[in-house]
Amino acid sequence: MKLPIVAYGDPVLRKKTEEIDEDYPNLKALIDNMFETMYGARGVGLAAPQIGLPIRLFVIDASPFAEDDEDEPGDPALKDFKKVFINPIIVEEAGDKWGFSEGCLSIPDISEEVMRPSHVLINYLDENFDEHEVELTGLAARIVQHEYDHIEGKLFIDKLSPLKKAMLKGKLDSISKGQVQVSYKMKFPQQKKGR
């Protein structure tokens, strides 16, 4: 089932999230719905706060970045990078910071270059609550860092310069009011009722 994605301005996107355990209600269905919602919105990652849940859970399928583009070959390592991250902890971020244009399903129609470290070591539980610790680099590391920020109450726009943020203020206000065209279901925090 596709769930509505919470838009910029909703307080849930600024909350530090809570850990969950195996008894979390309907967890398997929630994970399935998160993947379906993400695919429906043509995203590569989706964190629980983006569907209104303040829990430490996100899903990723980076395979769109693995597909060969006519101009630029994709990253073959991302072909099978489909994972569920429960209660993740970033153990270490390392390497040179590099820029890449990021967007977010909760902040449609805005993408900006964000600088992030090139390597990340993350500890997490999968959907079966088996523990993993993996080192990721490049785009895989970036996608994980972006989604991890969500469960820490942070957004990619927080990494922009004050000037850039000031320039985006009007667009961000419009998004929170629902004054944006999207091809997927969204919940807008400041949208007037009855429209």
C-alpha positions in Angstrom: 0.0 0.0 0.0 1.4 3.4 -1.0 1.5 5.7 2.0 1.4 9.5 1.8 4.8 11.2 2.2 5.1 13.9 4.8 6.1 17.3 3.3 8.7 19.7 4.6 7.5 21.7 7.6 5.9 18.7 9.5 7.4 18.5 13.0 8.0 14.7 12.6 10.8 15.4 10.1 12.7 17.3 12.9 12.3 14.6 15.6 15.1 12.4 16.8 13.5 8.9 16.4 13.0 6.0 18.8 14.5 2.5 18.4 12.1 -0.4 17.8 12.1 -4.1 18.6 10.8 -7.2 16.9 7.4 -6.7 18.5 6.8 -3.4 16.6 3.2 -3.8 15.3 2.9 -4.9 11.7 6.6 -4.3 11.0 6.8 -6.6 7.9 3.7 -4.9 6.3 5.2 -1.5 7.2 8.5 -2.3 5.5 6.6 -3.6 2.4 4.5 -0.5 2.3 7.7 1.7 2.6 9.3 0.0 -0.4 6.0 0.4 -2.4 5.7 4.0 -1.4 9.4 4.7 -2.3 9.0 3.0 -5.7 5.8 4.8 -6.4 7.5 8.1 -5.8 10.6 7.0 -7.8 12.9 7.4 -4.8 16.0 5.4 -3.8 15.5 5.7 -0.1 12.7 6.3 2.4 12.9 6.9 6.1 10.0 6.2 8.6 9.7 9.9 9.6 8.8 10.6 5.9 5.6 8.6 6.4 5.0 10.2 9.8 6.6 7.6 12.1 9.3 8.8 14.5 11.1 5.4 14.5 14.7 4.4 13.6 13.9 2.6 10.3 14.7 3.3 6.7 14.7 1.4 3.4 17.0 1.8 0.4 17.1 0.4 -3.1 19.9 2.1 -5.0 19.5 0.0 -8.2 18.4 3.1 -10.3 22.0 4.4 -9.8 23.4 1.1 -11.2 21.6 1.3 -14.5 23.8 2.4 -17.4 23.0 5.8 -18.7 23.8 6.7 -22.3 26.3 9.3 -21.2 27.6 7.9 -18.0 27.8 4.3 -16.8 26.2 3.6 -13.5 27.7 2.1 -10.4 27.4 -1.7 -10.8 27.9 -2.2 -7.0 24.5 -0.5 -6.5 22.6 -3.1 -8.6 21.8 -5.3 -5.6 21.9 -2.6 -2.9 18.4 -3.1 -1.5 18.4 -3.1 2.3 16.3 -2.5 5.4 18.0 -0.6 8.2 16.5 -0.9 11.7 18.0 1.0 14.6 21.1 2.0 12.6 24.1 3.7 14.2 26.8 5.4 12.1 30.0 4.2 13.7 32.3 6.4 11.6 32.3 8.8 8.6 35.6 9.2 6.9 37.3 10.2 3.6 37.3 13.4 1.6 34.0 15.2 1.4 32.5 15.3 -2.2 29.6 17.0 -3.7 26.5 15.5 -5.3 23.1 16.9 -6.2 20.6 15.5 -3.6 16.8 15.7 -3.5 14.3 14.4 -1.1 10.7 13.0 -1.5 9.6 15.3 1.4 11.0 18.3 -0.3 9.9 17.9 -4.0 11.3 20.0 -6.8 14.4 21.1 -4.9 17.8 19.5 -5.5 21.1 21.0 -4.4 24.7 19.9 -4.2 25.5 18.5 -0.8 29.0 17.7 0.6 29.3 14.5 2.5 32.2 12.2 3.5 33.0 9.5 1.0 33.1 6.5 3.5 30.7 5.4 6.2 30.7 2.5 8.6 27.2 1.7 9.8 25.9 -0.9 12.3 22.2 -1.9 11.8 19.6 -4.7 12.1 18.0 -6.1 9.0 14.3 -7.0 8.7 15.0 -10.3 10.5 16.8 -8.4 13.3 20.1 -9.9 12.3 23.0 -7.5 13.1 25.3 -6.2 10.4 28.2 -3.8 10.3 29.2 -2.6 6.8 31.5 -0.1 5.3 30.1 1.8 2.3 31.6 4.2 -0.1 30.5 6.6 -2.8 26.8 6.8 -3.7 25.9 3.9 -1.3 27.5 5.8 1.6 25.7 9.0 0.5 22.2 7.5 0.3 22.7 5.9 3.7 23.9 9.2 5.2 20.9 11.0 3.7 18.4 8.5 5.1 20.3 8.4 8.5 19.9 12.1 8.7 16.1 11.7 8.5 16.1 9.5 11.6 18.2 12.1 13.4 15.7 14.8 12.6 17.9 16.4 9.9 17.3 17.2 6.3 19.7 17.7 3.4 18.9 21.4 3.2 20.5 21.7 6.7 23.9 21.1 5.0 23.5 24.1 2.7 25.0 27.5 3.2 22.9 30.2 5.0 22.7 32.1 1.7 21.5 29.1 -0.3 18.9 28.3 2.4 17.6 31.9 2.4 17.3 31.7 -1.4 15.1 28.5 -1.0 12.9 29.9 1.7 10.0 30.8 -0.6 10.0 27.4 -2.3 10.2 25.6 1.1 7.2 27.6 2.4 5.2 26.7 -0.8 6.0 23.0 -0.3 4.7 23.1 3.3 1.5 24.7 2.1 1.0 22.1 -0.6 1.7 24.6 -3.5 3.7 22.1 -5.5 3.0 19.5 -8.2 3.9 16.0 -7.2 3.1 12.6 -8.8 2.7 10.8 -5.5 0.5 11.2 -2.4 1.7 13.8 0.1 0.6 15.2 3.4 1.3 19.0 3.7 1.5 20.4 7.2 0.1 23.9 6.4 -2.4 23.0 3.7 -5.7 24.7 4.2 -8.5 22.2 4.9 -11.4 22.0 2.5 -9.4 22.6 -0.7 
